[in-house]
Amino acid sequence: MYINKKCCHDHELSNDDRTIIIEAFHEHMVPKLLKLHGRTGVLNCGFAGNRFKNWNIRFRSSGSGFNIVGFEYDEESTGLDLDL
């Protein structure tokens, strides 16, 4: 799995952190992405808790679901409400 560290050599996600984000993504975000017919994109990880608000995931559709294909740290990242 790709982790972009271009701006954050001292910021890393542990395996436990990645697991928390992945589980929250599938629980909270995948249903919204399916409803919105999402296919590929980048989402702020604030949905997994405030401590992940500076992390983004890159995702893509896969069959009837989604896969996370990368994590990126971005101090200026902000979340987007998908509850339309």
C-alpha positions as a printed NumPy array, in Angstrom:
array([[  0.   ,   0.   ,   0.   ],
       [  1.292,   3.437,  -0.956],
       [  2.059,   5.992,   1.76 ],
       [  3.132,   9.428,   0.557],
       [  5.649,  10.956,   2.94 ],
       [  6.776,  13.883,   0.787],
       [  5.731,  16.441,   3.394],
       [  5.792,  14.455,   6.568],
       [  8.926,  12.46 ,   7.294],
       [  8.065,  12.472,  11.003],
       [  4.368,  11.557,  10.551],
       [  3.563,   7.885,  10.196],
       [  0.546,   5.655,  10.587],
       [  0.937,   2.46 ,  12.569],
       [ -0.695,  -0.751,  11.38 ],
       [ -3.337,  -0.224,  14.081],
       [ -4.003,   3.311,  12.804],
       [ -4.416,   2.045,   9.242],
       [ -6.8  ,  -0.644,  10.499],
       [ -8.918,   1.964,  12.331],
       [ -9.121,   4.112,   9.201],
       [ -9.922,   1.171,   6.921],
       [-12.683,  -0.12 ,   9.23 ],
       [-14.203,   3.366,   9.617],
       [-14.016,   3.883,   5.838],
       [-15.957,   0.692,   5.171],
       [-18.456,   1.351,   7.961],
       [-19.133,   5.071,   7.455],
       [-17.969,   6.141,   4.008],
       [-18.567,   3.223,   1.638],
       [-22.38 ,   3.39 ,   2.034],
       [-22.26 ,   7.113,   1.197],
       [-19.963,   6.567,  -1.775],
       [-22.267,   3.848,  -3.112],
       [-25.268,   6.155,  -2.763],
       [-23.379,   8.904,  -4.621],
       [-22.073,   6.458,  -7.274],
       [-18.47 ,   7.205,  -6.302],
       [-15.692,   5.518,  -8.244],
       [-12.303,   6.952,  -7.334],
       [-11.008,   9.842,  -5.27 ],
       [ -9.38 ,  11.219,  -2.157],
       [-11.088,  11.616,   1.215],
       [ -9.959,  13.238,   4.425],
       [ -9.742,  10.662,   7.247],
       [-11.524,  12.808,   9.835],
       [-14.38 ,  10.273,   9.632],
       [-12.102,   7.901,  11.618],
       [-11.541,  10.386,  14.452],
       [-10.005,  13.785,  15.058],
       [ -6.458,  12.428,  15.347],
       [ -6.615,  11.429,  11.659],
       [ -7.843,  14.812,  10.401],
       [ -4.534,  15.511,   8.64 ],
       [ -4.534,  12.209,   6.782],
       [ -6.189,  11.455,   3.439],
       [ -6.924,   8.179,   1.737],
       [ -6.934,   7.504,  -1.97 ],
       [ -9.619,   4.989,  -2.922],
       [-11.046,   3.311,  -5.999],
       [-14.056,   1.169,  -6.726],
       [-13.559,  -2.568,  -6.874],
       [-16.478,  -4.764,  -7.875],
       [-19.363,  -3.827,  -5.61 ],
       [-17.134,  -2.096,  -3.027],
       [-14.045,   0.055,  -2.627],
       [-10.354,  -0.397,  -1.878],
       [ -8.007,   2.057,  -0.216],
       [ -4.953,   2.386,  -2.436],
       [ -2.923,   4.9  ,  -0.454],
       [ -2.529,   7.164,   2.56 ],
       [ -1.219,  10.743,   2.437],
       [ -0.434,  13.185,   5.213],
       [ -1.511,  16.785,   4.542],
       [ -1.477,  19.427,   7.29 ],
       [ -3.901,  21.573,   5.264],
       [ -6.422,  18.834,   4.544],
       [-10.07 ,  19.412,   5.376],
       [-13.038,  17.082,   5.462],
       [-16.038,  17.032,   3.18 ],
       [-19.536,  16.189,   4.369],
       [-21.015,  13.53 ,   2.072],
       [-24.461,  13.709,   3.701],
       [-26.346,  15.394,   0.885]])
